[in-house]
Amino acid sequence: MILIRPVTLEDADGLVKVLNPLIESGENTALDRVFTVEEERAFIAAFPPRGIFHVAERASDGVIVGFQNVEPFATYSDAFAHVGVIGTYVDPSGHRQGIGRLLFEATRLAAKDRGYEKFFAFVRADNIGALAFYKRIGFEAIGVAKRHAKIKGRYIDEVMIEREV
């Protein structure tokens, strides 16, 4: 059983255990450097008040197997206040087990409560699994940013996706 709940500072270690192997692989994410537990704790502590940050925790042993967050698209103008940038990270051992969908349902409900009307994200064009996941939950591709990320000396296109909350 998977429990979806808001993130806490104590989750920092579990988050980097999910995130850092994905970063180290050089695949699936545009993040290009690993994070320390202290850096992740600082990120959680400074997370925007209107943001949404959920973790997926395995109920049997308390291990974090994924997380999803939404941050305001921009804070310099109220014109974008209805748009949230979403990111989803699931440990490969939990892929295709419904963890992302559980996270998204909790995030979607919280987003409605916080006044978001639209989700937006960039997804690496070569991350077929993530693009398929987002499509299954109702996102659509709206364009491609060519050579948008440069990781380990290689340019990578990113697909812009969106969906209404």
N, C-alpha and C positions, 0 to 999 in steps of 0.2 A: 504494500500500500504506500502511496506517495502523499505526503502532506504538503500543501502549498501555503506559505505564510510570508508575512513581511520579513525583510532582512533585518538582522541585528548586527551590532559590531562584532559579536562573538562568532559570526559566520565568516569572517574574513579568511580564515585558514581554509575552510571548505570551498570558498569561492575560488581562491587561487589554485586549489587542487583540481578544479574543473577547468579553469581558464588557461593556466600556464601550459599544460600539455597541448592544448589547441594552438596556442601561440607558437610554441616550440616546433610544432610540425611544419609551420610555414604555410599551412593550408587552411582554408575555411574562414579565416578572419583577417582583417586588415591590420589588426594589432600586431606590432612587430617587436615588442619587448615584453619579457615576463614581469610580473609584479610581485613585490614582497607582501607579506601579510600586513605589515605596517602601512604600506601604500594603499592596500585595499581597504584597510580599516579607516584611513583618512578619507578615501573616496566615499565610503558609506557615510561617514560623519558629515561630510560636506555635501551630500546628495541634496539636490534642490527640494525645498519643502513641498512643491507641487509634483515632484517626481513620484514614480511608482517603482518599487523594487521588491520583487518576490523571489523566494527560493523554493526549490522542490527538494524536500527532505524525505529520505526513505524512513518510514515509520519504524521499521524493525531495528534499525541501528543508529538512526540520527545522521546518517551520511548525506551530505548535500550532493545531489546528482544533476542539478541544473539550476539556472536562474534566468530571470527576465527583468529588464528594466525599461522604463520610459522616462525620458527627460524632455523638458520643453524644447521645441525646435529652436526658438530664439527668445531671448529675454529683453532685447533692445527695442522691441516694438510689440504692441498689443495685437497687431495685425496677424501675428502667428500664434496667438495664445491658444488657439483651438487645436494645434498640431503638436503631437508628441513623437519623438524619435525612439523607436523600439529596438531593442537588441535581445537576442535569445541565445543562450549557451547551455547545451546539454552534454553531459559526459557521454562519450561514444558508447559506453556500455549500456546507456539508457535510450539510445536512438530507436525510433519506431516502436516505442512502448507507451505512447500517449502522454509523456511528460510535458512536452512542448505545448500540447493542446490544453492540458490542465493549467499550466502556467498562463497561457493566453486567456483562458476564460476568467481567471481571477484578475488578470491585468485589465482586461476589457471592462469588467464591472467597475473596478476602481477608477479607470479612466473616465467612464461616464460620470461618476460621482465628482471627479475633479475638473469637469468642464472640457475635457478633450473631445474632439469630434472626429479626428483623423489621426491615423498612425502613418509614419513615414520611416523608411530605412534605406540604407545602401547595403547590398549583399554582393559579395564577390561573384562575378559571373561564372567562375569555375566551381562554385559551391552548389552543386546540383541538388544535394540533399536539403540545404536550407531553402533554396528557391522552391523546391517541391513542397516543403513543409509550409512555407508562407502561402503558397498557392492553395493548398488544402484548407487553410483557415481563412480564405477569402481575400488575400492580397492580390493585386495585379501589378504587373510590370508596366512602368510608364516611360522608361527610357534607359539608356545606357550611358554612363560616364566613361568614356574611353581613356585608357591609360591613367586611371584615377588614383590608383595606389601603386607604390613601388616597394616591393618587398624582396629583400635579398637580391637586389639589382634587377629584378624582373617587374615589368609593368603589368598591372592587372586591371581589367575593366570591372566596373561595379554597376550592378543593375539597381535602378531606383524603383522601389515598390511602395505601394500605399493601399490603404483601405479605410473605410469609415469605421468609427468605433461602433 
